[in-house]
């Protein structure tokens, strides 16, 4: 057992939209990511995703509404729901999702990361 300092881990990388794995439990991965601007519209057919804002703010766009999240707020996107995260510069999030979750679901774009790394 080893404690994890989120700010320390966030200081280890600069790239955006490239989640880094910081922990695993019961088939789930805990990840952190830096975000900036628009992501891509996508869905995860079989996995729910949890987003917890650590810094900045995030708008999660859905077909019928937008949900704005600030520091300390979280949102769970249910499996199968199409969504698009949009972040102000300097936003960082903690993600919690099954280990087999594809970064952009079935959508392939320049933002897709196929090999998420441990830090």
C-alpha positions as CSV (number, residue, x, y, z in Angstrom):
1,X,0.0,0.0,0.0
2,X,1.3,3.4,-1.0
3,X,-0.3,6.7,-0.8
4,X,-0.8,8.8,-4.0
5,X,-0.4,12.5,-4.1
6,X,-2.6,13.8,-7.0
7,X,-0.8,17.1,-7.4
8,X,2.6,15.3,-7.5
9,X,1.3,12.9,-10.2
10,X,-0.2,15.8,-12.3
11,X,3.2,17.6,-12.2
12,X,4.8,14.6,-14.1
13,X,3.2,15.4,-17.5
14,X,1.9,18.2,-19.6
15,X,0.0,16.7,-22.5
16,X,-3.7,17.0,-22.5
17,X,-6.4,14.4,-23.2
18,X,-4.0,11.5,-22.4
19,X,-5.2,9.8,-19.2
20,X,-2.5,8.4,-16.9
21,X,-3.3,5.4,-14.7
22,X,-2.5,6.0,-11.0
23,X,-4.3,3.0,-9.4
24,X,-6.3,-0.1,-10.0
25,X,-8.9,-2.0,-7.9
26,X,-11.5,-4.7,-8.6
27,X,-11.0,-4.4,-12.4
28,X,-11.3,-0.7,-12.4
29,X,-8.6,1.9,-13.1
30,X,-8.2,5.3,-11.4
31,X,-6.7,7.8,-13.8
32,X,-5.8,11.5,-14.0
33,X,-5.8,13.7,-17.0
34,X,-5.2,17.3,-18.0
35,X,-7.8,18.7,-20.3
36,X,-8.0,21.7,-22.6
37,X,-10.7,22.6,-25.2
38,X,-13.1,20.2,-26.9
39,X,-12.7,16.4,-26.9
40,X,-14.7,14.2,-29.3
41,X,-18.3,13.0,-29.2
42,X,-18.3,9.4,-28.1
43,X,-19.9,6.8,-26.0
44,X,-18.8,3.7,-24.1
45,X,-21.3,0.8,-24.8
46,X,-20.5,-1.3,-21.7
47,X,-18.8,1.1,-19.2
48,X,-19.9,3.9,-16.9
49,X,-17.3,6.7,-16.4
50,X,-16.8,8.9,-13.4
51,X,-15.3,12.4,-13.8
52,X,-14.1,14.4,-10.7
53,X,-12.8,17.9,-11.4
54,X,-9.6,18.5,-9.5
55,X,-8.7,21.9,-11.1
56,X,-10.5,24.3,-13.5
57,X,-13.9,23.5,-14.9
58,X,-15.5,21.0,-17.3
59,X,-18.7,21.1,-19.3
60,X,-20.0,17.7,-20.2
61,X,-22.1,18.0,-23.3
62,X,-25.0,15.6,-24.0
63,X,-27.5,15.5,-26.9
64,X,-30.1,17.2,-24.7
65,X,-28.2,19.3,-22.2
66,X,-24.9,20.5,-20.9
67,X,-23.6,19.9,-17.3
68,X,-21.0,22.3,-15.9
69,X,-18.6,20.9,-13.3
70,X,-16.3,22.9,-11.0
71,X,-13.6,21.9,-8.6
72,X,-14.7,19.2,-6.3
73,X,-17.7,18.2,-8.4
74,X,-18.2,14.9,-10.1
75,X,-20.4,13.3,-12.7
76,X,-21.0,9.7,-13.7
77,X,-21.7,9.2,-17.4
78,X,-23.8,6.1,-17.8
79,X,-22.8,3.4,-20.3
80,X,-24.1,4.0,-23.8
81,X,-24.7,7.7,-23.4
82,X,-23.0,9.9,-26.0
83,X,-21.1,12.8,-24.5
84,X,-18.3,15.3,-25.2
85,X,-16.2,16.9,-22.5
86,X,-15.2,20.5,-23.0
87,X,-12.6,22.0,-20.6
88,X,-11.1,25.4,-19.9
89,X,-7.3,25.6,-20.0
90,X,-5.7,24.2,-16.9
91,X,-8.4,21.7,-16.1
92,X,-7.5,18.4,-14.5
93,X,-9.7,15.5,-13.6
94,X,-9.7,12.2,-11.8
95,X,-11.4,9.4,-13.8
96,X,-12.7,6.1,-12.6
97,X,-13.6,3.4,-15.1
98,X,-13.3,-0.3,-16.0
99,X,-9.8,-1.2,-17.1
100,X,-10.9,-2.2,-20.6
101,X,-12.6,1.1,-21.4
102,X,-11.5,2.4,-24.8
103,X,-10.4,6.1,-24.5
104,X,-12.9,7.3,-27.2
105,X,-15.2,4.4,-27.4
106,X,-15.6,3.2,-31.0
107,X,-14.6,6.7,-32.3
108,X,-11.1,7.0,-33.6
109,X,-9.6,10.4,-33.9
110,X,-6.3,12.3,-33.3
111,X,-7.3,12.4,-29.6
112,X,-7.6,8.6,-29.3
113,X,-5.0,7.1,-26.9
114,X,-4.7,3.4,-27.3
115,X,-2.0,2.7,-24.7
116,X,-2.7,4.5,-21.5
117,X,0.4,4.5,-19.2
118,X,1.0,4.1,-15.5
119,X,2.7,7.0,-13.7
